[in-house]
Amino acid sequence: MKKMLKGISVLSLLLLFSATADAAGMIKDYHAYRIKDQNIRTVLPVVDNILSKEAEVKKLTGNAYYATYGEEHYYMKFYPALHDTDVYIVTDGEYDKNNNDVTDFFKSQSFEYETLEDKEAYKEYKFDFVDYARSGALDGLFTLPDGLKPLKKGMNKLNDKLSKGNEKTSAIPYSEDNDPIDLTCIDSEEFYNADADVTVTINEYRLKNKENKYVHAFEYIVKNNSNTDIKVEKVYSERLAGLKDVTTSTFVDLDKLDVADNLGVPLAVVTCGTSLAFTVANNVRLGMVIKEATRFAHSLPEDYDLKANSSMRILCLKFKDDPKPIRFTVNKLGQTYSFEY
């Protein structure tokens, strides 16, 4: 009898919460495609040209779009996948994965495409959507509230307290790192500064552990193309992620909320104080996170002598929500040049 009453009370709570979100559509589908052999910098101008003519479509930051058609809402975001482009879609409307406006667009541009099979990418894109939707920017799509927000705030305070005087969380001095990077490269760009005769290649990687929800790893390869030595006097960025940022952000695992998000009802709110509390420690391997992130958490170099026709490598972590460029100040034959990428 007690079990039955308990079940009824939980069900009532779910129905009550769902009723309060009646104005927002319950998500019916998450889906993703991969456009083959088309870099995102080729695809986006075409998409912008088409969607800019649609009154129902609003362009968001970070290569994302949001459309409202009557009572149906559609969220779409484009991601770099090295030589390919990924498209992630969320909707509360009826959605035929094989025949819709998006697939029609692919066909009209003669784009070869397929359903996304990269599970790690799919998880990351879904987390990005949920995190963004919780900010209130997507009015109309119902997303589960962040039931673990108080826990994350507490972890930030605890982390700040523990990190004081702890050398392990301080900046690690720059050192050469020439070992291979065993991570998925999702984007690559090359820039050239004619004044200094320097080429900068930037490779972006997806990390293997939970921190890839918040940060990506970056590799900067700086090549001195000239026959003259140069001095890299300073390398600077307004905002990079450090070990403390990574370990704090990834301590709380939000994967268990995915089921409730799919259902469109706050199941995790009910279980947050019980089952989730016991799974956090098991699901997040902070030791693995630290081991992987440490390689990319060194301080940036200063007064580095870059020999003629040679290269230097810089590894760093950037926050996905606001990646900042790196600024270089180099001296060549007494002349100072500055550039950023």
Salt bridges, closest charged atoms under 4 A:
ASP48 OD2 - LYS59 NZ 3.18
ASP84 OD2 - LYS36 NZ 3.62
ASP86 OD1 - ARG34 NE 2.59
ASP92 OD2 - HIS73 ND1 2.75
GLU94 OE2 - LYS28 NZ 2.94
GLU114 OE2 - LYS36 NZ 3.98
ASP118 OD2 - ARG34 NH2 3.76
ASP118 OD2 - ARG206 NH1 3.85
GLU124 OE1 - ARG206 NE 2.57
GLU124 OE2 - HIS216 NE2 2.57
GLU124 OE2 - LYS320 NZ 2.71
ASP128 OD1 - LYS320 NZ 2.87
ASP146 OD2 - LYS152 NZ 2.55
ASP160 OD1 - LYS244 NZ 3.24
ASP177 OD2 - ARG295 NE 2.77
ASP177 OD1 - ARG313 NH1 3.40
ASP182 OD2 - LYS208 NZ 2.98
ASP187 OD1 - ARG41 NH2 2.66
GLU189 OE1 - ARG41 NH1 3.68
GLU204 OE2 - HIS216 ND1 2.70
GLU219 OE2 - ARG313 NE 2.84
ASP229 OD2 - LYS307 NZ 3.78
ASP253 OD1 - LYS210 NZ 3.92
ASP253 OD1 - LYS213 NZ 3.42
ASP255 OD2 - LYS210 NZ 2.64
ASP255 OD1 - LYS213 NZ 2.72
GLU302 OE2 - LYS234 NZ 3.56
ASP305 OD1 - LYS231 NZ 2.81
ASP321 OD1 - ARG239 NH1 3.39
ASP322 OD2 - LYS324 NZ 3.42
GLU340 OE1 - ARG327 NH1 3.56
